[in-house]
Amino acid sequence: MRLPLAALLLIPLLVASVPKAAAVAPRAPELPSLDAGHWLNSAPLTLAALRGRPVLIDNGYAYWRSLDNQYWPAFYLINAEGRIVDTQIGELHAGDRRADAFEAAIARLLGVVR
């Protein structure tokens, strides 16, 4: 399904510390090279610069395409080594089993006990 041009594509990313078992996960593509006008309240960033922070508005679908993403919404959890360690497709709601599991994965990467 193609979204209207006015729609914003949001792909939350979190880059955090890596557990040993995640070392075989696929490598996440680098963020697209966009000029400063495509970033909100920030100069252009890299995955390394986003380590530990969720962030990304992709109006031009550049990162969407680099992930070969075909779903909306799509959530990608990326570890400190730049590997995709979890992916969730579709809406996530507080209290939902999938949302709780994704939040637990984030907490594990951050070393936060829940």
JOTA-V408900 format. One record per run of one state. SS is the DSSP state (@ for helix, = for strand, . for the rest). FROM is the first residue (numbers start at 1). LEN is the number of residues. If there is no record, write none. Layout:
BEGIN
ss: <SS | SS>
from: <FROM | FROM>
len: <LEN | LEN>
END
This chain:
BEGIN
ss: <. | = | . | = | . | @ | . | = | . | @ | . | @ | = | . | = | . | @ | . | = | . | = | . | @ | .>
from: <1 | 10 | 11 | 13 | 17 | 20 | 25 | 27 | 28 | 36 | 39 | 48 | 51 | 52 | 57 | 58 | 62 | 67 | 74 | 80 | 83 | 90 | 97 | 111>
len: <9 | 1 | 2 | 4 | 3 | 5 | 2 | 1 | 8 | 3 | 9 | 3 | 1 | 5 | 1 | 4 | 5 | 7 | 6 | 3 | 7 | 7 | 14 | 4>
END
